[in-house]
Amino acid sequence: MDGIHAGHRQRLKERFWRESLASFTERETLELLLMYAIPQKDVSPLAAQLLARFGSLSGVLEADRSALLSVDGVGENAATLLALMPQLMGRYEQSRLGERPALTDPASTVRYAKTLFAGAQEERVFLICLDLSGRVLRAALLRRGTLDEVALYPREVVEQALQAHAHAVILAHNHPGGTPYPSSADVETTHRVVDALGIVGIRALDHVIISGGAAYSMASGGLIENGRLSSGTLRAGSAVSAARPVPGLGWEADRP
């Protein structure tokens, strides 16, 4: 690399330490990131090309692998680094919550669930397994699907919950590019899963749906009450109310 480009890279690094990213444009931010995947060339034109193709920094970081690799100049290292960023931010937020955060109400549940979907462009379903105190044992990725459909089988949910020795569970999935409100299929699936878990004595405390910065909690919406189906409400095609605050997810009452 010639001295001009090497000097430019060094100045970007020094500016980052001096000013933070707050003063960087999206192009400069992307350029700084690409420097670590493509060390031997000027990456400023590539940063501009990526922004023109995907529209914004978030669009670049959320692009799938094949789309990134189709851009001239983007190889495996650069594509992996770019795709890593949103998920790394999600793990950062998880770390801030602690290794085993307590999910004791819809607000804490949604806050944790959002970290699971950072950078996800296809629909995913997680099973969050909790101990007796409501602390996270594990978050198991059950399914990955298309933008508008993902299959979920109650038997698989039960198996994962039993393997984790869960006292209770919370379902979480995302609606990429849509609204957080549950579809009739979401409601029907929740119905079957809650029934299946009830047979083995594991409570389903909530089902949260994430869509961008928005979220819906079936516990807050009255579809699940105290870890059980809300009588006459949780049915396919039923009307869904807007999420409303509730004091907790209901397992506190079962503690001795």
N, C-alpha and C positions, 0 to 999 in steps of 0.2 A: 504494500500500500504506500502511495506517495505521501510526502510530508503534509500536503494540504489537507487530505482526508483524515490522516492521523491526528492532525492538530484540531480539526473540527470535532472529531470524536471526543478528544480530551476536553475540549471546551464545553461540550454538552454534559459530560460527566461532572465537571466542576460546577457548572451552572445548576445541575440537579441538587448537588449537596448544598449549594449556597441558597437556592430559591425554592427547592422542592418542585414537584410537578405542577403546582398551582399556576405557575407562570408559563408553562409549556403549552403550545398548540397541540391539537391531536396529531398532526403530522410529526412534530418534534418528539412527542411521546412515543409514537410508533417507531420512529427512527431510532430512538435510544434503546428500545426493546430489541429491534432487529439487529443492532450492532453485536449482540451477544450470540446470535445464531449465524450471522454472516460476517465473519471477522475481517475479510480481505477485500472488501469493495465498498464503494459509496452506496449507502442504502437509502439515501434521501429520495431518489427517483422511485424506488420500489415502494416506499411508504406512501408517496403521492399516488402511485398506481393502485395500491390496495384500498386507499380511501375512496378513490374514484370508483372502484369496482363495487365496494360494499357499503359506501355511503357515510360511514362514521367509524370511529374507533371501536365502539361497541359492536358494530356490524362486522368488523374485521375479526375481533376476538371471539365472536359467536359463530363465525362461518365454519362449515364442516370441512373435513380433511380434503375431500376431493375438490371442493371449490377453491380452497387455498392453493392446492398443488397445481391447479389449472392456470394460476397466475405466473407468468414468466419471471423467473428469478426466485421463486419460493420453492425450497426443497423440504425434505423431511424434517430437518432440524428446525427450520423457521416455522413450518406448519405446526409442529409439536409444541414449540415454545408459545406460539400465539394461542393455540387451543388450551394450553395449560393455564393461562392467566386467570380466566373466570373461575375455574375450579380451584385454583390456588387461593383466590380471594374467598371462596366459600369455605375452604379449610381454615383459613385465617380467622374467619368469623366463628367457626366451630371452636377453634382453640380459645378464642376470647370467652366463649360461653363456659369453657371448662371441659375436661375429658368426659364427665358424665353429668351433664346438666339435668336439673329436675324440671320436668314439664308438668306444671301443676295447674295450668289454665290455658285457654286458647291463645292468649297473647304469647306466652313462652313457647307454646307448641309451634305457632306460626313463625316466630323468630328463628327457632331451630330448623324448621322444615325448609325455610328459604335458603339456608346454607347448602342444602342437599341438591338444589336445582340450579346452582350457579353455572351459567354457560350452557345449560341443556336446551337443545333446539328440538329434540323429539320428546314425546311424552314418556315419562318414567313413573314407576310406582315404587315407593319405599314402605317397608314395614318397620316402624320404630318400636322396639321392644323395651319395656320398662320393668323395673323391679318393684318391690312392694312400696318403696318410698317415692315412686314416680321418676326415678333417675334412669337415664338412658343406658341400657345394656348394650345395644347395638342398633344400627340402622341398616337393614338388609335391602339391597336393590332387588326387587322381585321381577320387574319387567321393564323392557325398553321397547317403545313402539314407534309408530309414525307420528306425524304432527297431529292427527286427530283420532287415533285409536290405539289402544293397548289392551291386551287380554290379561285377565287376572283370575286365578283359580283358587277357590277357598281352601282346597286341600293343601296347596303350596303354602298359603298363609299360615295354616295351622301347623304344618311341619316346621316352618321357620320359627314360629313362636315357641314351640315345644323345645326345639334345639337350643334356643337362647334362654330357656327356663324363665320365660316372661310371666310376670304376674298380670300384666295388662299390655295392650298394644295400641298404637295409633297408626292409621293409614295416612299416607301423604302422597299425592300425585300432582302433576302440573298440567296446565292447559297452555302450551306455547302459543302465543299470538292470539289467544281468545280471552274469555272472561273467566273469573274464578268460580262462577256459579255451577253447581253440579247438574249434569245432564240426567235424563231419566235412566240411562245405562249406569251412570255413577251411583245413583240411588239404589237401583236394583242390585248391583254388585255389592254395595255396602250391606244391604239386607242379607244377602247370602253369606257374606264373610262373617258378619256378626252372629248369625245363626250357627255357623260351623264352629266358631271359637267358643260360643256358649256351651256347646256339647262337651268340650274338654276343660271347661271351667276357666277360660281366659277371657277377660273383658276387653272389648273394643271401646276405648274411651272417646275417640274422635276420628274423623276423617277430614283432613284439611286439603284444600286445593289451592295451588299457587299459580298465579298468572302475572308475570312481571312483578311489579311492586304490590299487587293486590292479592288478597287471600280470602278464602271462605272456610269457616269452621262449621261442620255439621252439628257439633255440640252447641256452639253459639246460636246456630240457626234453629235449634229445637228438634233436629232430626234424630239426635242421639241424646238420651238423658240418663245420667248416672251409669254410663257404660252399657246401657240397654237400648233396644229399639224404642222409639217414641211411638206409642200405640196410635195406629191409624194415620201416621204421618209418613213414615219411611216406606213409601211405595213408589214403584216406577211411574213416572209421569206426574207425581204429586207436585203441588205448588211449593216453592221454596222461598222462605222469607229471607230478608237481608240479615246478615250476621249481626248479632247483638251481644254485648258483653254478658258474661255469666261469671259467678265467683270462682268456679273451678270445674274440673272435668268429672268429679263425682266419686273418685275412689277414696277420698278422705273419710267418707262416712263408713267405709268398710273396715277402717283401721281399729284395732282394739283400744 
